[in-house]
Structure formats: C-alpha cells, structure tokens
Amino acid sequence: MKYEIGDKIIVLLTNEEGKVVEIMNEKMVMIEVKGVRFPAYMDQIDFPYFNMFSQKKVVEKKKIYIDNLPKEKGVARDKKDEGMFICFVPVFDKDVFDDDVVEKLKIYLVNQTTSSFGFKYNLLFNGESSFDLANTIEPLHEFYLHDINFDDLSDNPRFDVEFTLTNPDKKKAPYYETSLKLKAKQIFKKIEEIKLKNEASFLYPLFDRFPDKVEEEKVDINKLGNAGYRVYDLSRVKELLPPARTVVDLHIEKLTDSWKHLSNFEILTLQLKTFEHFYELAVSHFQPTLTIIHGVGVGKLRDEIHAILKTKKEVKSFVNQYNHLYGYGATEIYFAY
C-alpha cells in the first residue's frame, strides 16, 4: 500500500495539503484537508515532498557581482591532503504540519589540503550565470560562498570553479577547471541520507590533488624534415586546412548511403562525430557563425549538441529558434575568439 494512515499528502487538483485518515480500499483513501474529510482516489493525491520538484517557482534571477570581497577566515581543520570539496548545508524550517522542510542550502568551499588556492566560482541556472565571485581559500579552511533557495534546484544548477595555486609551482598545472551538475532529486536523496545519519552537511569532491604540469614534448623540426616529413609554415596553416562549411546538415541520409542497417546509437554517434569535425573546422577558420541542421524528431541529437556547445569556450551563444529555411530543426552558433 502506497499510503498509510497519518501520511502527509497534497491534493494534485487544488495543491492543498492534508493527511490520510483512513484506507478505504486499494484505490481510495479518506483524507482530511483543513478539517474537512472526504474520499479521494490515490492518483488524485501525492506526497508533498515530490511537489517541491514538480512546481517551479518563477523568480527572475539577477546576476550578482561581488568585487573586493574580503578573505574569509573560516575554521581550521585537522584533516590534511584529502582534496578540495564543495559543501552543502541544508537550512530547515517548519511547514504547516510542524514538519522539517528545507528552505535553502548554504554553500561552502572546503579546502582539506595544505595549499592555498585562488578560485573563480560561477553558479549557472539553465546555462545562464546567476552568481559569481573570485577570492582565495587558505589551507585546511572553509570558505562560505552564498545561499541557494531550495526551490531553485529544479532549474538545473551547475557549479563551475577554476582553481590556481596562490604560490605558483613550476611542477604544477597553471590552473584547474571543474564543474558539478546536480539534479533536485539527487539533492533530496542526499538530504534524506544525512537526516538518517544525523549529519549537518554533505560534500562533493572537486579534486583529490592539484594536477601536475603536463610537459609539452618539444619536436626538432630539422629532424622531422630530414626524416622525410613535410614541415609547413604555421602562418600558412589555414591555407592547408580542409574547407569549412557555414551550414552542416546532420540528417543521416546526408552523411552515408548505407544507414538503414545502423542502430539508433550508431546513427547518433556518426552524427555527433560529423558535428565535432565541422565545428573544429569552423573554429580553425575563425568563422563567425555555424548553422547545424539536426531536425526536430524527439530532440535527442539537438540536446546532445547543445550539451557539447555549453562546454566550448569559443561559443558566444547559440539559439534554436524558428528559421524560414529549417523551421525549428536547426541551431545557430555564434563564436567569439
């Protein structure tokens, strides 16, 4: 049985909260809402916690800039060399039933290493920046970043952080970038886990140790020439590249004649490989724009391409809007070099 007597519920039609007072049969229960009891089918009600993820709070998110923020002292920790973490601390409030519900999350960086780091932090909702700051975090310390409303977790938050060593080390990488994407259900599950363990927070690792510098292999051009390799002038490299395209059609029948025996996965793989090829050519030729025709369908190819574009530094913006030539089946990419 999904529900038991005393369970808190929400009426899907009216969005009112109540509780189960009687199990009538396998399909119906008696509920009480604001002191009034009436029967309801089980598909007409749900648990209130799931409603937090299905109801999006419409809030205009304004980008916040913070300049010259003083360094936060934090509390020194005993543990050493365990890495860098992002920490979430739920802040609870009481609902109308006097139950604990999460109002917001306090977010910290936790440095459990013996090194000091400079960092650039950026929080994005649905791909758009909402909050950013730059500062320094000391060894074995924590740094408070900001709060995030619990309702905003349904807006696909992404946490981007770039780290640099405060004291540069020739043997270490000049910087390290990392990104964390979270879904509301993941956070909800974590909160339930820490409540059972009676813990105050939960962590996600950003790195175990700051990466070493990757030494570039030096090539003796003269030796390559003597060995029979063709050596080109770098200033003329653009002339030697294959021609780029401003419009690329990824419909499978445009890419190969032998596609009918291919599985959906093989088709998608070929389409994405072709997209990456012409994307790199467009960047190499410093094209200002590139149009990718992906069709409409169920949107799988479009979504995969958009996810890739969000990771590309050369992309200034991209849009999938109505085009008189392609309808809604194309994405226009704009570059910034």
Secondary structure, 3 states (H helix, E strand, C coil): CCCCCCCEEEECCCCCEEEEEEECCCCEEEEEECCEEEEEEHHHEECHHHHHHHCCCCCCCCCEECCCCCCCCCCCCCCCCCEEEEEEEEEEEECCCCCEEEEEEEEEEEEECCCCEEEEEEEEECCEEEEEEEEEECCCEEEEEEEEEHHHHHHCEEEEEEEEECCCCCCECCCEEEEEECCHHHHHHHHHHHHHHCCCCEEEEEECCCCECCCCCCCCHHHHHHCCCCCCCHHHHHHHCCCCCCEEECCHHHHCCCCCCCCHHHHHHHHHHHHHHHHHHHHHCCCCEEEEECCCCCCHHHHHHHHHHCCCCCEEEEECCCECCCECCEEEEEECC
